[in-house]
Amino acid sequence: MLPRRAALLGLLVPWAARAQADWPTRPVRILVPYGTGGSTDVAARLLADRLSQMLPQRAVVENRTGAGGNLAAAAVAKGPADGSLLLFTNVGQAATKALFPKLDYDPETELRAVTTVTEGPMALLVPPASPYSTMQELLDAARRQPGRLTYGSSGGGGALQLVSLQFLRAAGVQMTEVAYRGSGQAQLDLAAGSLDMLFDSGIAGFAAVRADRARILAVSSAERSTVMPEVPTVAEAGLPGATFSIWQMLMAPASTPDAVMARIHAAVVEALADPVLRQRLTDLGAERIPGNAQAEAQRHYLAEVARWDGLLRGGTEAPR
């Protein structure tokens, strides 16, 4: 009797693993912590569209803004651990621990990286009719009029705010922050001349330049963009301390079973291998589309949390 029972139990284990890996069994909701039209929203929707073509269930994007991105992050961290609720976020997520000491969730232990989706530069943008034709002209004007020039920000530790703060700190100038829920509205105000400067990701920034809604003065990456190689880096323009790259990442509740995580990862990597999707992300400004292993993405995320914690709490390490 015991050998037979042991054999039955042995059969149940792989069946349970297969049941867990049977993902998705219902529509997949991907929460984006920023408003519509911004770079994170655009990339998330491109990925969701491709996943919807591949999977038996639809993948839908929901914009849940507020609290510096933490409303969406907390909802996923505390949400169902079955792969039905995911978070598509960016480098701003790594700064939440330092910026928000009292959170409803732990960014390090309650969220788990699926994979890094994109990496690329930030674009230093000015209005189409701006009087400044170079980065140094912009900075000289800011030095002459401390606090008078304005810059757009996603606020609350978002990527737009982080790169702007690093830029202003490296330059030793003061500008007045105008916070938005995402870069979409900020771009509209920049195009209208209501802002003097905006850092946006290459994905959204290059599109604005092509549509004549902005002019670009520099890119924040260590090397020139392959999409707009004629644009200098901030280091080449005279500010090496402002080098910065943005990443976008898909995350899940940390308690998601390994088998489900593996299935999500496999589906996303397959989606990112699609030439059409890769070309669209590249055309928009994504310099790299890693689709890296879960463990590698998680190590990168935790390293970024530690790095921004050190910087924002008074450490000396600067963003890369």
C-alpha positions in Angstrom: 0.0 0.0 0.0 2.8 2.4 0.9 4.7 2.0 -2.3 1.4 2.6 -4.3 0.6 5.7 -2.2 4.1 7.0 -2.7 3.8 6.5 -6.5 0.5 8.4 -6.5 2.1 11.3 -4.6 5.0 11.3 -7.0 2.5 11.7 -9.9 0.8 14.6 -8.1 3.9 16.7 -7.8 4.6 17.2 -11.5 0.8 17.7 -12.1 0.8 20.5 -9.5 3.8 22.1 -11.2 2.1 21.9 -14.6 -1.1 23.5 -13.1 0.9 26.4 -11.7 2.7 26.9 -15.0 -0.6 27.0 -16.9 -0.5 30.8 -17.3 -2.5 32.8 -18.0 -5.9 31.5 -17.1 -7.4 35.0 -17.1 -6.6 38.4 -18.6 -3.2 39.9 -17.6 -3.4 43.4 -16.2 -0.2 45.4 -16.5 -0.1 48.4 -14.2 1.9 51.4 -15.3 2.6 54.0 -12.5 2.6 56.9 -14.9 0.2 58.7 -17.2 -0.7 57.9 -20.8 1.6 59.0 -23.5 4.8 58.8 -21.6 7.7 56.5 -22.5 6.9 53.9 -19.9 3.3 53.8 -21.0 4.2 53.6 -24.7 6.6 50.7 -24.2 4.2 48.8 -21.9 1.4 49.0 -24.5 3.7 47.8 -27.3 4.6 44.8 -25.1 1.0 44.2 -24.1 -0.1 44.2 -27.7 2.4 41.6 -28.7 1.6 39.4 -25.7 -2.1 39.6 -26.5 -1.3 38.2 -30.0 0.7 35.3 -28.4 -1.3 34.3 -25.3 -4.7 32.7 -24.9 -5.7 35.7 -22.7 -5.4 39.4 -23.4 -2.8 41.6 -21.8 -4.2 45.0 -20.9 -2.4 48.1 -19.6 -3.9 50.2 -16.8 -2.4 53.5 -15.8 -2.5 53.9 -12.0 -0.8 57.1 -11.1 -0.1 58.7 -7.7 2.3 58.6 -4.8 5.3 58.7 -7.0 4.4 55.5 -8.6 3.8 53.7 -5.4 0.1 53.2 -5.8 0.7 50.9 -8.7 3.7 49.2 -7.2 1.9 48.5 -3.9 -1.1 47.1 -5.7 1.1 44.6 -7.5 3.2 43.8 -4.5 0.0 43.0 -2.5 -1.9 41.6 -5.4 -2.6 38.0 -6.6 0.5 36.0 -7.0 -0.7 34.1 -10.1 0.7 36.3 -12.9 -2.6 38.1 -13.5 -1.3 41.4 -12.2 2.1 42.8 -13.2 4.0 46.0 -12.9 5.7 47.8 -15.8 8.0 50.4 -14.3 11.3 52.2 -14.7 14.4 53.3 -12.9 12.2 55.5 -10.6 11.0 52.4 -8.8 14.6 51.9 -7.5 14.4 55.3 -5.7 11.2 54.7 -3.8 12.8 53.2 -0.7 15.0 56.3 -0.2 12.3 58.9 -1.1 9.4 57.3 0.8 10.4 55.9 4.2 6.9 54.9 5.1 5.5 52.6 2.3 2.7 50.1 2.3 5.0 47.6 0.8 8.7 46.7 0.7 10.2 47.5 -2.7 13.1 45.0 -2.1 11.2 42.0 -0.8 7.7 42.2 -2.1 8.4 42.8 -5.8 10.4 40.5 -8.1 11.8 41.3 -11.5 10.7 39.3 -14.5 13.1 40.8 -17.0 14.6 44.1 -18.1 12.7 45.3 -21.2 14.6 48.3 -22.4 17.6 50.4 -21.6 18.5 53.7 -23.2 19.4 57.4 -22.8 17.4 60.3 -21.6 17.0 63.2 -24.0 17.6 66.8 -22.9 14.7 68.7 -24.6 13.8 72.4 -25.0 10.8 74.0 -26.7 10.9 74.3 -30.5 11.2 78.1 -30.2 13.7 78.1 -27.3 16.4 80.7 -27.5 19.0 78.1 -26.3 20.7 76.1 -29.1 23.2 74.3 -26.8 23.3 72.8 -23.4 25.8 75.3 -22.2 23.6 78.2 -23.3 20.8 76.8 -21.3 23.0 76.4 -18.2 24.5 79.9 -18.6 21.0 81.3 -18.6 20.1 79.3 -15.5 23.2 80.6 -13.7 22.3 84.2 -14.5 18.7 83.7 -13.3 18.7 81.1 -10.4 15.3 79.5 -10.1 13.7 81.4 -12.9 13.9 78.7 -15.6 11.6 75.8 -15.2 11.9 72.0 -15.9 9.3 69.3 -16.2 9.4 66.4 -13.8 7.4 63.3 -13.0 7.8 64.1 -9.3 8.1 61.7 -6.4 11.3 60.0 -7.6 10.2 59.3 -11.2 12.9 59.0 -13.9 12.2 62.5 -15.2 12.9 63.9 -11.7 15.9 61.8 -10.9 17.8 62.6 -14.1 16.9 66.3 -13.7 18.1 66.5 -10.1 21.4 64.7 -11.1 21.8 67.1 -14.0 21.2 70.3 -11.9 23.4 69.0 -9.1 26.3 68.3 -11.5 25.9 71.7 -13.2 25.5 73.6 -9.9 22.4 75.5 -11.1 18.9 76.1 -9.8 15.7 75.7 -11.8 12.1 75.5 -10.7 10.5 72.1 -10.8 7.0 71.7 -12.4 5.7 68.2 -11.5 3.4 66.1 -13.7 1.9 62.6 -13.4 3.9 61.6 -16.5 5.8 63.0 -19.4 2.8 63.2 -21.8 1.4 66.5 -20.4 4.9 67.8 -19.7 5.7 67.4 -23.4 2.6 69.3 -24.4 3.6 72.2 -22.1 7.2 72.1 -23.4 5.9 72.3 -27.0 3.8 75.3 -26.0 6.8 77.0 -24.4 5.4 76.8 -20.9 8.6 74.9 -19.8 12.2 75.7 -20.4 13.6 72.2 -20.2 12.5 68.6 -20.0 14.5 65.4 -19.7 12.5 62.6 -21.2 13.5 59.1 -22.3 14.7 58.4 -25.8 11.5 56.5 -26.5 9.3 59.6 -26.0 11.9 62.3 -26.5 13.1 61.3 -29.9 9.4 61.0 -31.1 8.8 64.6 -29.9 11.9 65.8 -31.8 10.7 64.1 -35.0 7.3 65.6 -34.6 8.8 69.1 -34.2 7.3 69.3 -30.7 10.8 69.8 -29.1 14.5 70.4 -29.9 17.2 68.1 -28.4 20.4 69.5 -27.0 22.0 66.3 -25.6 21.5 62.7 -24.5 22.3 61.5 -21.0 24.0 58.2 -21.9 27.8 57.6 -21.8 27.8 57.2 -25.6 25.9 58.8 -28.4 22.6 57.4 -29.4 22.6 55.1 -32.4 19.2 56.6 -33.2 20.4 60.2 -33.3 24.2 60.0 -33.5 24.5 63.6 -34.4 23.4 64.6 -30.8 26.2 65.1 -28.3 26.2 63.4 -24.9 26.0 65.5 -21.8 29.6 64.7 -21.1 30.7 65.9 -24.5 28.6 69.0 -24.0 30.7 69.7 -20.8 28.9 67.9 -18.0 30.3 64.4 -17.4 28.7 64.1 -13.9 25.2 64.0 -15.4 25.6 60.7 -17.3 22.5 58.6 -16.8 20.6 55.7 -18.4 17.0 54.7 -18.0 15.7 51.2 -17.8 12.2 49.8 -18.0 11.3 46.5 -16.3 8.4 44.1 -15.9 7.9 43.0 -12.3 5.6 40.6 -10.4 4.6 39.9 -6.7 7.6 38.3 -5.0 5.5 35.4 -3.9 4.6 34.4 -7.4 5.5 30.7 -7.8 8.7 29.9 -9.7 6.8 27.9 -12.3 4.5 30.9 -13.1 7.5 33.3 -13.1 9.2 31.1 -15.6 6.2 31.0 -17.9 5.8 34.8 -17.7 9.5 35.3 -18.4 9.4 32.9 -21.4 6.4 34.7 -22.9 8.0 38.2 -22.5 11.3 37.1 -23.9 9.5 35.5 -26.9 7.6 38.8 -27.4 10.8 40.8 -27.2 12.4 38.6 -29.9 9.7 39.6 -32.4 11.5 41.7 -35.0 8.5 44.1 -35.4 8.4 44.9 -31.7 12.1 45.2 -31.4 12.2 47.6 -34.3 9.4 49.8 -32.9 11.2 50.0 -29.5 14.5 50.8 -31.2 13.0 53.4 -33.5 11.5 55.0 -30.4 14.9 55.3 -28.7 15.5 52.0 -26.8 19.3 51.4 -27.2 19.1 47.9 -25.7 16.3 45.4 -25.4 17.9 43.0 -22.9 15.2 40.4 -22.1 17.7 39.1 -19.6 17.3 36.2 -17.1 15.1 36.7 -14.0 18.1 36.3 -11.7 20.1 38.9 -13.6 17.2 41.4 -13.7 16.6 40.9 -10.0 20.3 41.5 -9.2 20.3 44.7 -11.3 17.1 45.9 -9.6 18.4 45.4 -6.1 21.8 47.0 -7.0 19.9 50.0 -8.3 17.8 50.3 -5.1 21.1 50.3 -3.1 22.7 52.8 -5.4 19.9 55.3 -5.4 19.5 54.9 -1.6 23.1 55.9 -1.2 22.8 58.9 -3.6 19.5 60.3 -2.3 20.4 59.7 1.4 23.6 61.6 1.0 25.9 59.0 -0.5 28.6 59.9 -3.0 27.9 57.4 -5.8 26.5 59.0 -8.9 24.1 57.5 -11.3 25.6 55.7 -14.3 
